[in-house]
Amino acid sequence: MGRKKQLLTGVSAAALFVAAIISPLSLQASGADNFSEELSAQLLADQPFLKITPDTPAVPKPDWYNKATITYTISKNGPVADLAEFSTLANATLNDPRGWSRLNVQFKQVASGGDFNLILSQASALPSYSSGCSVDWSCRAGNSVVINNDRWTGASTAWNSGGGSLRDYRHMVVNHEVGHWLGHDHASCGGAGQSAPLMQQQSIDLMGCTFNPWPLSGELYSSRL
Amino acid sequence: MKLNQRSLSRRRIRHPKLLIGGIVLGVFLAVFGTYTILSITSWQAIEKHSYEAPNALKTAITTAFAKDKAGTSSVAVKLDTIKDNFQDEYGANPCLIHLVYRWQTILPSVKKIQTDCNERFESALEVTEAIPALSSYLIDQAKAAELVAQTIETTKGASSTDFGAAAGAWKTLAETPSFSTSAEFAPVKAVIIANAEAVSRAFEAVANSYKGDDKAAFDTAVNSLQTAYAGVSSIAETSQAQQKPLVDAFVAAYKKL
């Protein structure tokens, strides 16, 4: 009887061992949570590029942008001085802030089809442009603005005897002849000691005025614009 | 009385085998019981630890990313801290049991405890393994965004006199490779470089057109600058697209905890 009891106890212990291990243990993971959505949102919100506002910098229009453009061609007639130098100086003169550009225009040299043709011509060819043109002076005939090569290279007697520089003469003669193309006639000296109007025939006689290669304020108009 | 005692002693002496058997059985039961208790305790510990690691990780994440903690430090720093702390605390596999109990995995229920433990620990590892890629990405992203923002700031007031300098600043950004090291950020880096080069070229065109007198060229240059700046916005789109799978991988791993 005692032996049976001991055997029963042993079997019970073994069963307990197995049962204890087999029995489900009480620990459980915490239940499903909704935090994952919030976590995802937070991690995706870490987007510094979204905070950057790449506004295009304001690019102000250049001064020349709103100016009307007057185009011109450059050419020569006969054996004349350096045409490249003529072209450079003429363009600088025309777009000089003291010059006709004050009419809110810009002058642009083009290869062909310009509004006017700026020609450096040998003196003897001047009359071929118009009966009003002479071998002594520069002139404008229609859309041809013709600069006399003799004047371009040596100015004029009156100018030189008055002490004017060749550089200023070149400014003056280009501006003067283009002034005709812009619709200006000749003007007279306003009074002794005053600046000569650009459209005065300063090459011939200053008439008591002082040299002035640039248009006066009163000359800033054009029938062409 | 004396006769009875003698009679008893004689009976005991008469059954010595029974006595030894009883002692052996007692010892066996004591050893078996102790082993059983230790086994149960060990497996319970395994199971307990198997929950501890993921739970600790889960708590660390929920604490770090609780709403009231938002903004206290960068996301990348939070993630790296979580990973480092987890590795310090649970670097060793908590599912390994002592050799003397290991045979018990032949029992399906015990095997399940160990399998479940491994799965839970691996799910925690999966979370920590998803962190480095996301963290590196976020660090690179922050560096790059700062450089882009700086370049925008320094060039936003560009004027006719320094469009060339603005072009140079964007070119410098395009030629700065140091802002990114992670492979995941490489596509975003490529977009940044392409856009920085485009803005630089556009600024150069604006600077050049300023010197000229060609309205059409100027207008084209200004348009190209606007287009190039609009392109800078595309960096954010690319970055979001690159970041999402990394976040999804991390959150998916977190959900398994």
HADDOCK unambig.tbl for C-alpha pairs under 7 A between the chains (distance, minus, plus):
assign (segid A and resid 10 and name CA) (segid B and resid 29 and name CA) 6.61 0.50 0.50
assign (segid A and resid 17 and name CA) (segid B and resid 36 and name CA) 5.58 0.50 0.50
assign (segid A and resid 20 and name CA) (segid B and resid 40 and name CA) 6.85 0.50 0.50
assign (segid A and resid 21 and name CA) (segid B and resid 40 and name CA) 6.18 0.50 0.50
assign (segid A and resid 21 and name CA) (segid B and resid 110 and name CA) 6.66 0.50 0.50
assign (segid A and resid 22 and name CA) (segid B and resid 109 and name CA) 5.32 0.50 0.50
assign (segid A and resid 27 and name CA) (segid B and resid 48 and name CA) 6.83 0.50 0.50
assign (segid A and resid 29 and name CA) (segid B and resid 51 and name CA) 6.49 0.50 0.50
assign (segid A and resid 36 and name CA) (segid B and resid 251 and name CA) 6.21 0.50 0.50
assign (segid A and resid 36 and name CA) (segid B and resid 255 and name CA) 6.54 0.50 0.50
assign (segid A and resid 39 and name CA) (segid B and resid 65 and name CA) 6.63 0.50 0.50
assign (segid A and resid 40 and name CA) (segid B and resid 247 and name CA) 6.51 0.50 0.50
assign (segid A and resid 40 and name CA) (segid B and resid 251 and name CA) 6.27 0.50 0.50
assign (segid A and resid 43 and name CA) (segid B and resid 247 and name CA) 6.46 0.50 0.50
assign (segid A and resid 44 and name CA) (segid B and resid 244 and name CA) 6.73 0.50 0.50
assign (segid A and resid 44 and name CA) (segid B and resid 247 and name CA) 6.91 0.50 0.50
assign (segid A and resid 48 and name CA) (segid B and resid 142 and name CA) 6.44 0.50 0.50
assign (segid A and resid 48 and name CA) (segid B and resid 145 and name CA) 6.02 0.50 0.50
assign (segid A and resid 49 and name CA) (segid B and resid 145 and name CA) 5.65 0.50 0.50
assign (segid A and resid 49 and name CA) (segid B and resid 235 and name CA) 6.98 0.50 0.50
assign (segid A and resid 49 and name CA) (segid B and resid 236 and name CA) 4.91 0.50 0.50
assign (segid A and resid 50 and name CA) (segid B and resid 236 and name CA) 5.66 0.50 0.50
assign (segid A and resid 52 and name CA) (segid B and resid 149 and name CA) 6.26 0.50 0.50
assign (segid A and resid 54 and name CA) (segid B and resid 152 and name CA) 6.59 0.50 0.50
assign (segid A and resid 54 and name CA) (segid B and resid 229 and name CA) 6.01 0.50 0.50
assign (segid A and resid 54 and name CA) (segid B and resid 232 and name CA) 6.57 0.50 0.50
assign (segid A and resid 54 and name CA) (segid B and resid 233 and name CA) 6.81 0.50 0.50
assign (segid A and resid 55 and name CA) (segid B and resid 229 and name CA) 6.92 0.50 0.50
assign (segid A and resid 56 and name CA) (segid B and resid 226 and name CA) 5.74 0.50 0.50
assign (segid A and resid 56 and name CA) (segid B and resid 229 and name CA) 5.75 0.50 0.50
assign (segid A and resid 57 and name CA) (segid B and resid 156 and name CA) 4.86 0.50 0.50
assign (segid A and resid 57 and name CA) (segid B and resid 157 and name CA) 6.36 0.50 0.50
assign (segid A and resid 57 and name CA) (segid B and resid 158 and name CA) 6.77 0.50 0.50
assign (segid A and resid 59 and name CA) (segid B and resid 159 and name CA) 6.79 0.50 0.50
assign (segid A and resid 62 and name CA) (segid B and resid 210 and name CA) 6.16 0.50 0.50
assign (segid A and resid 64 and name CA) (segid B and resid 213 and name CA) 6.57 0.50 0.50
assign (segid A and resid 65 and name CA) (segid B and resid 215 and name CA) 6.18 0.50 0.50
